Amino acid sequence: RQFAFGSLGLEWLQADHFRRRDDAWALDSYVSLWSRAYANVRYQRGPASGVLPRDAWRVEVFQGVGSGWELSASVDHLRFSSDTEFYGVGVGRYVGNWYLRYKLQHVPGVSSGSWSHRGVARNYYRGNADDYLEVSASHGRSADLDRSGALVRNSNASVGVSWVRYFRSDWGFKLGAGYADDADGFNERQLSIALYRRW
């Protein structure tokens, strides 16, 4: 739903992971701030334990600078059996119908913690703000302790594609596919679909 100050979305999510199904709901809003600035604020509530976090919230502030550039800073908080926080900074660039973005995220922890790099290339192929094709790629490194207390370092990489299309002014969908692997040889394939209704 769009308001004078921004927008508010209500989401219902369902995840299936190794035959385990979890549900969650979320409120996701975009709020105008000062000149060329806006914020994304999100809260998600999930099961007491499972694939999805029990609670999750995020705040990301975007600031337009120069000609077509956009800077951002974010904090994400996830609560499973313990709490985890992500801190991120990003830079984006609008070029014609293209939006290009790089984001660096850090999770404090053992040793230097975890770091991830993510790049996104999005094309608004119909020249509006609704319909786009997106390709993303990410790479990360993490440090943790094994059961014996020894330091273990891991790395992972992922790629993804998505398509968003509004077939009416008030109805749209998003299709996504992705692939990820890590240093332990665990490979993951992802498929997702979202249905949008706005008024």
N, C-alpha and C positions, 0 to 999 in steps of 0.2 A: 504494500500500500504506500503510495507517495503522498507526502505532506509538504507543506511550505518549507519546513526546516530540513527535509531529507526524505528517507524512506525506511520502512520497517517490514521485514520479512519473517514469516513463521514457517519453520521447516520441520518435517518429520523424516527421520532417517532410519534405515534398516540395513544392518550389515550381516552377511553370512560368511563365516570363516571356519573352514574345516567342520562343516555341518553344525556350527553353533550360530544361533541367530540372536542378535541384540537389536533393541529399538532405542531411539533417543529423539528428543525434540529440541529445537533451538530457536532463538530470536536473533536475527541478524539485521543490523541497521547501518545506514550511511547518514551522517550528519554534517551539514555545512558548518564551517567554523568561521575563519576570517577570510580575507581576500586570497583566492586561489588555493584554499586549504579545505580539507574535509577529513572526516574520521570514519573508520569502520569499527563498530563495536558489536561483539557477538557473545552470547551466552548459550551453552548447550548443557542439557541435563540427560544423563544416561542411566544405565543399570548400576546396581550396587557393586557388581564385579562382572567382568567380561571383556569382550573385544573393544567396545567403546568406553571412553572414560566416564567415570561417575559424574564429574563436573568438568567443564572446560569453558574458558573465556579468553577473549583476545581484544586488544585495542591496537589499531594501527592508524597513524596520522600521516596524511599525504600533503605535500606542499609543492605547488607548481613554481618553477623558477625559470628565468630566461625565456627562450623561445622553444616551447615544446618539451621541456624537461620536467621531471617530477621526482622529488625525493620522498622517502618514507622512513618511518621508524616504528617498530612494533614490539609488543609483549604478548606472548601466548602462555597460558597456564592450563595444564592438564592434571587431573587428579584420578589416579588409579588406586593402587594400594598405598602409593606415596605420591607426593607432588613433584611435578616437573615444570620448569619454565624455560621458554625459548625467547631469546632476544634477537631482533633482526633489524637490518638497515637495507634499503633498496634504492635503486635509481632506475627510472623509466624514461623512455623517449618516444614521442609521437612523431611519425614521419608519414604523411599522407594518410592512407587507411591502415597503416601498420602501427602496432604498439609493441615496443621491445623493452624488456625489463630484466635486470639482474638483482638477486637478493642474496645476502649473506646472513646466515643464522648461527647463533651460538647457544649451546646448552651447557651451563656450568656443571662441573662434575670432577671425576678423578683426573689427575694430571691436568692436561690442558682442556678437558671437557670434550664436547662434540662440536664440530663445525660442518656446515653444509653450504653448498653453492647451488643456486637454481637460476636457470635462464628460461625466459618465455618469449615466444614470438607469436603475436596474435594479429590476424588480418580480418578487418571488418569489411568483408567482401561485398556487402550491399550498400556500403557507405553510410550506415546508421549506427547507433550505439547498441543495438540489440543482437544482431546476427554476426557471428564470427567463427573462424577456424583458428585453433591454437595448437602449437607444438611446444612441449616443455622438456627440459633435461636437467638432471640434478646429480650432484656427486657429494658424498659426505664421508667424514672420518670421525670415529669415536674412540674413547678410551674407557675401559671398565675393569673391574676386578673379578677374577674367576673365584671358584669356591675355595681355593687354597690361598687366596689373597694376592695372587700374581697379577701384574698389569697386563691387560689384553687390549690390543688395538685392532679395530675393524674398519673396513671401508665398504661403501655401497654406492650403487649408481642406479638411475632409473630414467626412463623416457616415457612420454605420454602424448596422446593426441585427444582433442575434444572438438565437438561441433555443437554450436548453439544456434537454434533457429526458432524465431517466432512466426508461426504460420497464421496467427491473428494478432491484433494489437494487445489482446489480453491472455493469449495462450502461447506457450513455447515449451521447448524441451532441450535437454543437453545429453549428448551421447559421448562417452569417454572410454578410452582403452589405454592400458599402460603395462609396462614390464619393469621389474626391478630385480637386482641381484646383490649379493654381498660377498665378503671374503670367505665365508663358510660354505659357499656354493648353494645357498638357499635361493631359489628363484621364485618369483611371484608374478602372476598375471592377473590383471585387474580389468573388470568391465563395470561400467556404471551408467545409470540412466536417471535423469531428473526431469520432472514435469513442473512447469511454472504456470501459475495463475495469478494475474495481477488485476487490480481494479482501482 
